[in-house]
């Protein structure tokens, strides 16, 4: 076959096609999913067409060559790679030569379809040569720009596709996608046949590379080609929203930051850089807005590395997943979609910065792990009675060591410690802290507020630490499976708040109260526990829900 040239011509209408040939013709035929022509077409000059063809060559992409059957009312599209073009003489090389002989017998050339964003350039050139390696044309002076799809499709790189249905797995590759649908080519490995794949029922689709899974979900089959060994399927996800985590009764507060940060990531399917503006932020995720016609965020899509960029001065990297997609103003020409992303993991230090920024946006007097003047902090502890006379008598022999320890905790921000402060005009009014006490458990301690402001500042830092725990416990890097606190039962406020919560929950598997006793251990190397009371205490363990 190599070196032989095929002349495309209309065959005798009385030609009888064998069943085998009909099957082969059907295999190379594509559905009419590709073109929806608008009533008004825009003309495009030859120079712009040549520039677009050269750009496609530069990006190693393809165009579609459309052929029409000489007897039956059907067309087929064949992918080809455009070669560099300088003038009206244009050449393409075939990607797959298996169907060329069938094309030469039963089809005539119709037109070229050149992708141009969400549109297509429909070109009717003159065919000058057709052979085993390539096909050549003479380009016209003008071509037509037509509307192809409601949402632009993007070619994919190195993404494997698996279809799972009724205990059968079909394997293939992802060809292209957009936010509402995607196209995959799959293979039937004997004894498999495509009859095993019921197109009227949903199919579970897994889209992966060699290292991780980017999407898994039930999808509807919208269209398919025909073939015995290989077929192409167009599918859409069955859901526009996924439930990543259990329903939370208390949702994270959403904040609008000015200027809003950029959401920047490399798309796992296309490897292209995507930059979107954030609409709002919360401790558990964020929402973005994107152009509906160029949307790339598909519900369920995993984004392994995403960056929140705040005017290039603060960059926070995280792992996220698209959880919902909502259309906005679809009737308008510049319609938008709103997509919500769930925060899956973030470096523990970066997450503290992120939560601190959100809490500051909600209340400018609240601070998380900020740098503290230690003299002001010690003055606060003594004035509020947190360090009362009997406690000070116990610790004063080691006050220098205690000062050095607190200096490290409050100025160096180690990963095992958190502190929450409410202050106005530089004066500390409320304070609360927590420390990572075990591998996956944190201990709440040092809750204090100035007497005149206790109702405000004390409750504010308590609310701060509650929001922080709610937004942090799902992140693996935080290691927060349990939260604990300790207090004396005669202290009314903690007994009402912590003990009251436990008594209201009434489930020891979630929250329990346990009475503990302690004693002071005197030794040469002194062990200091700053919050010990002389009386026995109640120990509360709270599971992070």
N, C-alpha and C positions, 0 to 999 in steps of 0.2 A: 504493500500500500504506500510505503514511503516514496516520495518523489512523484507520485501520480497526482495530477490535478483533476479536480471535479468541477464540472460545469453545472451550475444551478439553473434549472429550466422547469417550466410547467409540464408535467407529465400528462399522458393521455388520460382523460377522465374515465375511460373504461377500464383502467388498470385494476386488476384484482389483487388485493393484499392478503397474504396468508395470515393465519391466526398468530403464528410466531412473530411475523412482522408487525401486526397490530399491537401485540404485547410490547414489542420493543419501542414502537412509536409512543405508546402510552407511557412507557418508563421515562422518556426524555421530556414529556409534556409537563408543564407547570400549570398551577392553578391561576385563575385570573385575579389573584390577590395583589398584583404588582402595580397596576395603573388605574387611577381614577382621574380622568381628564376633566379640567375645568372648562366652562363654556368659553371664557376668554383666555387665549394663550398669548404669552409674551414672546416676542421674537428675540433671539440671541444671535449676535454676529459671529462670524467665523473666527475672528481673533480671540474672543473670549472663550469660545469652544476649544480652541487649540491650547490656550492657557490652562483650562480645566483638565484637558487630557494629559498634559505634561505634569500637572500637579498630582493626578491619580497615579501616573507612572512613578513620580518621585516618592509617593507614599506606599508603593508596591501594592496598590489596590486594583480592582477589576471593574470592567463595564459589562453590560448585558447586551448580547447580540440576539435579536429576535428573528425567528424563522416562522413561516406560516406553512401549514400542510397544504399540499396541492389539491387534495381531494376532500379532506375532512375540515370542518370549521374549528380548527384549534391552532394554537401557536405554542412555541417552546422558546425558552431563553437559555443561552449558553454563555458561561462566563469566559472572558478573555482578558489578557493583559495588554493595555495599550502601550505602544512603543513611542519613544520620543518623536515629537511632531514639529516640523518647522513651517510647513505650508499646507496646501490642500491635500497632499498625498499622505495618507494615514494607514498605519499597519498595526495589527493586533496579533498576538501569539496565543494559541490555545492552551488552556490549562488541562483539559481532558480531551483526548482524541478518540475515545471509544465510540462516540456517537457520530463521527464525521461521515462515515459511509452511509449510514441511515439518513442523515441530513441531506446528503447529495442526491439520494434517490427519491425522497418523498417530500422534501421541503424546499421552499424558495426564501431567499433573504427578504426581510421586511424593513427593519430599522435598527438603530442603535439606541440604547438607553444609558445615559451618562449621569451618575449621581452628582447632585449639586445641593448639598444640605438636605433639607426635607423635600426638595423638589427633584425633578429629573429633567434632563435635556433630551428631547426626542429628536433624533437626527436621521434624515433620509439621504444617505450618501449614495454614490454610484459604486457598485461592486466592480472591482477591477481584477481581483485574483483570489482564488480559494484553493488551498492545498492542505497537505497533511500538517504542516508546521504553523501556518499563519493564514490570515485573511486580510486583504488590502482594499482600501476604499479611496474615493475622491470626495472630499468633504464639500458640502454645499456652502453657499454664501451666508445663509441664515439657517437656524434651527429653532425649535419651539421649546419653551419652558413650560412644563406641565406639573400639576400637583400630583404627587405620587401617594403619600400617606399622611394621615392625621398627625402621626408622631414619627420623627426621623429614626431610621434604623442605623445601627453602628456595627461595623464588622468586629468580630471577636478574635482573640489570639490565645491559643494554647489552653482552651477550656474544654474539658471532657464532659459529656452529657450521658446520664444514665436514666432510662425509663424503667420504672418498676410498676408492674401491674399483675395481680393474680399470681404472685410468686415467680414471675418471669422478669429477667433483667435484659434490656436491650441497651447496647453501648454505642456511643458515637461521639460527635463533636458539636459544639455550639458554633453556628455560622455567623449570626448577627442577632441583635436584640434592640429593644427600646424598653421604656418603663412599663408598657402594657402588654407586650408580647415578645416572643423570641422564636428563632428558627434554628432547628437542629437537624443534622444528618446522622441517621442511625443505621446500624447493620444488623441483619438477621444471621446468626450463626447456627448452622444445622445442628440439631433438628428443628431449631426455631423457624417459624414462618411469621410473616406479618399478620396472618390471620389470628395469631395469638393475641394481638394488640387490639383491644376493643376501642375504637375511636369514639364511641358514644358514651364511654365511661371515663371519669377522671384518671389520670396517670400521675404517679409520684415521680417527680423529676429531681435529680441531683446534679448540680453543676459544680465541678471541682477542677483543681489543677493537681499537680503531683504532691502538694503539701497540705492543702486544706480545702474545706468545703465552703463555697460562697453562697449557695442557695439550695434549699430543699423545700418542696411543697407540692401540693396537689394542683394539677393544671388541666385545663380543657384543651382538647385537640381541635383547632379551628380549620386546619387544612392539611392535606398530605399529597405527595406525589405518588407515582406508582412504580413499583419495581419488585423484583423477586429477592434481591440481596441487599439493596440499599434504598432507603426512602428519606425524604425530607419532610419534616413536620413543622407546622406553625402552631404554637401553643400560647395560652395566656393563663396566668395564675388564677385560681378559683377565688382567692380572697384579696381584697385591697387593704386588709389590715390583719396583723398577727398579734397574738397575746404572748409577748416574750416572757413576762413575769406574772406571778399571781396578782390578782386584783388587790390594790392597796387602798384602804379606806381613806387615807390621808395623802392626797397627791402633793407632789413637790411644787412649791411656788414657782411660777414662771416669771422671769425678769426680762425686760427689754433694755439692752445695754446700748448706750450712745457714745461713740459710734459702734455699730454692731460688728461683731467679729466675722471674719471670712472662714468658711468651712472648706478646707483644701484637702484633697486626697487623690490618689492615683486609682482610677477605676479598675477593679479586679478583672473585668471582662475585656476591656479595650486597652489597658495600660496607659490611657491618656489622663492628663492632669485635669481635674475638675475643681472649679472654684465657685462657691455659692455664698450668698449672704444669709446669715442667721436671722430668723425672725424673732425668736425668743429663746431663752436658756433656762434650764432648771438643773438641779443636782443630779437628776436621773437621765437627762437627755436634752435634746434641743430640736427646734423646728427650722426648716429652711424653705425657701421659695425658689422655684425654677420655672423656666419657660416650658409650657405644656408641649410645644412642638418639638423641643429638644430634650425632653426629660430623660434622665438616666438612672433615677432611683426607683428600683423595683421593690415592692414590699417583700420583706424576707431577706434582702440582699445583705450579706456580711461585708463590712469594710474593715480589713485587718489593721490598717493604719490611717488615721484621720487626724488632721491638725486644725485646732482652733487658733486662729491668728488674730490677735488684738493689735491692730495698727503696727505690726511687725515688732512691737516691743515685748510682747508676751506670746509665746507659742506653746500650746498645750497639746501633746499627742495622746491619742486614745484609740481604743477599739470600739466600733459602733455597729449597729444593725438598723436597717430601715424597718420601721414597724407599721407605718401607715402612709397612705397617699390620698390626698383629697383634692379634687378638681375645683378651681376657682375661676369664675367668669369665662366659662368655655365658649360662650357665644361671641365674645370679643375677639378681635384679631390677635391681640397680644395677651391671650389667656395665660393664666399661671396655675401652678399646682403647689400645694403645701404638703411637705413630707416631714414626718416625724422620725427621729432617730433615737434609739435607746443607747445609753452609755453602758458598755459592757466591761471595760477595764481601762485603768489609767495609772500611770506611775503615782505612787503614794504621795510624794512631795508635790507633784503637779496638781493632784486632786485637791490637796489642801489649798493651794493657790486659787484653784477654780471655785471651791466652796466659799473661800474668803471673799472673792470678788462678788459672788452672787449675794452673800449676806450683807455686804456693804451697799450693794445696789438697793436692797430692800430697806436697810436702816443704816444710816451713815455712822451711827455710834457703836455698831457691833464690829468686833474684830476677832479673827481666828488666827492663832499662832503668830501674832504680831510681835515685834520687838518691844520689850517692856523695860522701863527704867526700874531697876531692882530696888532702889531706895523707896520709890513710890509703892512698889508691890509689898515690901515688908511693912511699910507704914499702914497700908490697907489691911493686911492680915492682923496687925496689932489693934488698929482702931475698931475693926468689926468684931473683935473678940474671938476671931478664929484661933489666934494664939493667946490663950488665956494664961494667967499667972502660973498655975500648976503645971501646964504643958511647957511653959518657957523654962521653969525650974528643971524640968527633965532634959531639955535639949540644949540649954545654954553652954554646957561644957564642950559641945561639938558645933558651936555656931559657925565657926569658920568653914568647916567641912560642909555644913548645910548650905551656907551661902554659895560656895563653889558649885555644889550640885544643882542648885536652883539657877545659877547663872548659865549652866550648860543647857538646862531644860528650856529656859525662856529666851535665850539669845541664839542658840545654835539649832533649834528646831529639829531634834532627832526624830527618827521615824517612829519611835515607841511612845511619843508624848504629844498631847494636844492641849491647848488652853484656849479658853473663850472669855473675852473681856468686853464689858460694856463700859464705855467711858465718854464723858462730855468735857470739852475744853481741856483735854489732857488729864483729867482727874478720873481715876478708876472708881467706878461705882458698883460694879458687879463682876464676879469672877467664878469660873468653874473650869475644871481640868479633867483629863482622863489619861491613863497610861496603859500600854499593852502589857498586861499582867501575866498572861500565859500565851501559848502559841497562837491561839485563835480566840482570845477573850480579852476584853478591855475593862478597866476598873475606873469608875467615875469617882472623883474626890474633889476636895477643896471648894465646895459651894459656899460662897459668902457674898454679902452685899452690905453697903453702908446702911445704917438703920433708917435714916430719913428717906432713903430711896429704895428700900428693900422690895416693896411691892412692885416696883417698876424694873429695876436693874436685876434683882434676883430672878424674876420670872423671865426676863429677856435672855439671860445666859442659859437658863434651863431650856428655853425654846430653841436657842442656838444649838445646844448639844443634841437635842432631840432631832432637829432637822439634819444635822451632820450625820448622825447614826442612821437615819432613814435613807439618806442618799449615798451612804458609804458601804453598808454591810453587804451589798451584792457584789462589790468589787473584790476579786481574789487578792489583789495586792494589799488590801486593808487588813485581811485576816481577822474579820469581825463576825464570828459565829455566835458569840455571847457577849453581853454587856452586864457588868456587875456594879453594885455600889454598897457601901456600908454606913451605918449610922446607929446612934443610940436610940432605943425605943422611946425614951422620954423627950427626945427632940421633936416638937410638934410638926414642924414643916416637912422634914424628910419622911416622918412616919405617915403623914397624910398623903404626900405625893408618891413616894416609892412603895411604902407599905400599902397605901390605898389602892394603887394600881394592881399590886399583886393580889389583894383580897378581892378586887373586882373581877380579875381575870378568872380566878377559881380553877386554875389548871396548872398543877405543879410541873408538868412537862414543858410548859411555856415559861412560867415564872414561879419562883418559890421564895419563901422567907425561912431563913435558918438562923437559929441563935448560936452565936459563937462567943467564946471567952478568950482573953489574951492576958499576957503578963509582960512586964519589962525585963528584958534580959541584959544584964550588965556583964560586960566583958572588956578585955583590953582593946579589941577592935570593936568599936561600938556600932551596933546596927540601929538605924534610925527609921521609925515609921511616923511621919509627921502628924497623921490624923488620928492616932490612937487616943481613946478615952480611957478613963480609969475603970469604967464600968463595962460589963458585958454588952456586946452589941448585937444588932440584927444584920444579917448578911443577905442581900437580895441578889438573885441571879436572873437576869432578863435575857431571854433569847431574842436575837435580832430578827424581827418578823418582816 
